[in-house]
Amino acid sequence: MWLSWHDPETPAPSPPGSIFAVGHEVGHLAHDLFPGGVLVGGGPAEFDQAVKETAALVADASVKAIFEAAFMFERVRIRADIIERLGDGRWALHEVKSSTGLKPENLHDLLVQTHVIEGSGLKIASANLVHINTGYVRSAGIDARGLFSSADATAEVRAGLADVPMRIKDMHRVLALPQAPQRRPSGHCFKPYECEFWSRCTENKPADWIWHLPRLNADQFAALETAGVESIRNIPDEFSLTAKQRRVAAAWRLGELVVQPGLAAKLPTYKECGYLDFETLSPAIPLYEGSQPYRRQAAQWSLHRRKDGALQHAEFLAHQKEDPARAFAQTLLAAAAFDGPMFVYSPFEGAVLRELAQRLPDLAEQIDDLRTRLVDLLPLVRTHLDHPAFNGSSSIKAVAPVLAPEVTYAGLEGVADGGAASEALYRLATGQLQPGESEAALKRGLLDYCKLDTLALARVHEVLEKLAAGESHQ
Ligand code: SF4
């Protein structure tokens, strides 16, 4: 809070499809629940004007609801998503979130808002969280009454209101400090969300910071911190670690790749094989008729096929305005029509195929056949390989730069990770391009990225085979 107020990060742009942008879209759609509501405009710089506008709308009995209502009380400024005028002179407060239900952190918002609004002279009869209804099935258009559900949090808010003045006083005390309170970065920085200052607060940590030990629990972290141990290499031998953590620590001390025995027995033999990767999106607002909020939508695949030692590539990217499930499955089944294992690098592709089989009963048998051919290389890497530069992770993005440095994501423009791919797929599906962005460039970025993923997978598999044969990975 201190950093946000005194030394904020430069706000990153929120491209359509990002969590932030979708949150705005959801908030806007929720206005349809209150026909005749009036929006109070203005950004943070026009806050005082927004407060005056809100007061005028409150005084006008013909206004049934106010969106983005602005209030200030005890030096706390708020914008309430929706306040609804009730018949008895009181108001209902509606906080809108793109989540799927009421969470403890939502209560903080509702508590502070209720305190400030009531301090400003209005009486709040109920405090509610308007959230996404996952049971909603989209028809031709979006029906806000079906898309949203509402959770009544009035009892919790009433029970917590007495503590709010003290908490606000405490927050003002912290804001008045000459410098940020000293907190050590740890698990608290991710509750309930990753703090935007994580990179800043951890920039001086050593490369082998104990945080990068896989599955390090809070007790282990606290014990090592208390003992003054920041580097994995300095963890005392007698400190209790899991077998995997011990192997990672050993790799750091050796400074090189460590291969555990037994790899050869776990790699299947084959004449032909494939390397498969999917990209999906799970939009809060369903895109197609018959689809539901947050349902995973398979939209893109990349397949490298190894035949007679050579790699051939095939790919699919959904067209914008139609449900791509059937085209995705049909093109994939055609490209995968050969015998041999299909290597993937997570359980994700199997889960997507299982869902596709349920959605497309006429193709279910073929899709299930393909699913039984999947071989996940991630558990093999996790169990058998450790390298300091993996940074305690076994993800393909951590492993490929070490095992297959010739495959680089550095030259990619626009789409460089799974999150960006999901956002780009959303922009493609909705036609909400960013300024200066062309559809062709967006598609090219997605195709290049997904192709590189399966190429990296193929190269990592080659290295695994060399290591299994007792050769060096270099
Ligand atoms: S990263 Fe953690 S320690 Fe740093 S400001 Fe955020 S919550 Fe505080």
Residues whose N, C-alpha, C, O or C-beta is under 5 A from the ligand:
A	BS01	SF4	R183 R184 P185 C189 C195 F197 W198 C201
